[in-house]
Amino acid sequence: MSEPLSVQIWSDVQCPWCYIGKRKFEAALAELAADPEAPQVEVVYRSFELAPDTPVDFEGTPVDYLSQRKGIAPEQARAMIDRVSGIAESVGLDYRYDDIHQTNTVLAHELLHFAKAHGKQLELKERLLRAYFTEGRHIGRADDLAELAAEVGLDRDAAATALAEHSHLAEVKADMAQAVAYGIQGVPFFVIDDRYGISGAQETAHFVAALRQAAAERAEAPA
């Protein structure tokens, strides 16, 4: 196959299932990489804001946030957090919800587009997720985001300028509009080769099968 398969992943950097789905998808890529006949894959992350009305500095805990957002009792919210944390642990992730700063993610999405323009999107995506879920870092403020950009090798001042000028906001909005066009209502959502959609943090085997099928169908298509 001359061209790699394109995989676009709509996700949010404060979505717990997106980080879990990322690990399961990465396991699929690792499995494919061991097969010389398997397709090459090119990954691009797309923006999806789960809660664009969230303030930058939410006053309360993640339990408070989830309880208010879903209209459920705090005990139910805590049970949901404990469940997803257990699933995260099963794929090697250590979610520390007691340290999380609930926030607005639009600037983080803008920064991911900045990173894409400079060849560092995959590195920054991982850095943002780890910062949010395991390190208790704030990912909603420009200064904090510029520091995280520098940690993956991006120019801190250029990143700060891009955020101050909202240089990539139009791209964030375009991603959101495309999500609406595709009918995406939740994330993670994977679009393979602009033809197949996979919703949710599926098991690794499901991703492997989908990628192989897409590659096989492309190979069989008339030139």
C-alpha positions, 0 to 999 in steps of 0.5 A, a space after each residue: 500500500 503506497 499511502 498509509 491508512 488515515 485515522 482521525 480521532 475526535 477526542 477531548 483532553 479531559 475525557 477519561 475514555 479518550 485516554 483509555 481508547 488511546 491506549 487500546 488503539 496504540 496496542 492495536 498499532 503495536 500489534 500491526 507493526 509486528 506484521 510486515 504485511 500490515 498497513 501503515 497508519 497515519 494518526 491525526 487528532 481532531 478537536 471535540 469539546 465535551 463541555 464548552 460551557 465549563 469555566 476555566 477554573 471550575 470551583 469544585 471537585 470532579 465529583 461535584 462537576 459530574 454530579 452537576 453535569 449529569 444531575 446525579 447524586 455525588 455517590 453515583 458520580 463517585 462510583 462512575 469515577 471509580 469505575 473508569 479509574 479501574 478500567 484505566 488501571 487495566 491499561 496501565 493508566 493511573 487516574 488521580 481524580 483527587 488532583 484533577 482541575 476541571 476546566 475548559 479545554 478550548 485552548 488545549 485544542 488550539 494548542 494541539 493544532 499548533 503542535 500539529 503544524 509543527 509536527 508534535 501533535 502526537 507528543 502533545 496529546 499524550 502530554 496533555 492527557 498525562 498532565 490532566 489525569 495523573 499529574 494534577 496539572 492545569 490544562 485550561 490556562 495559556 501559561 500552563 499550556 505553553 509550559 507543557 508545549 515546551 516540555 515536548 519540544 515546542 517553542 514556548 513563546 510561539 505557543 503562547 503567542 498562538 494561544 493569545 492570538 487564537 491562531 488555531 481557533 478556526 481549526 478547532 471550530 472546523 473539527 467540531 463542525 465536521 463532528 456534527 456532520 459525521 453525527 458524532 455525539 460522544 468521544 473517542 470517535 475514530 474515522 478510518 480512511 474517511 470510510 469507517 467510524 468506530 465509537 468508543 474505547 473499543 478493545 484492541 482486537 476490534 481496532 486491529 480487525 477494522 484497520 485490516 479490513 480497511 486496508 484489504 478493501 482499499 487494496 481490492 478497489 479498482 485503480 
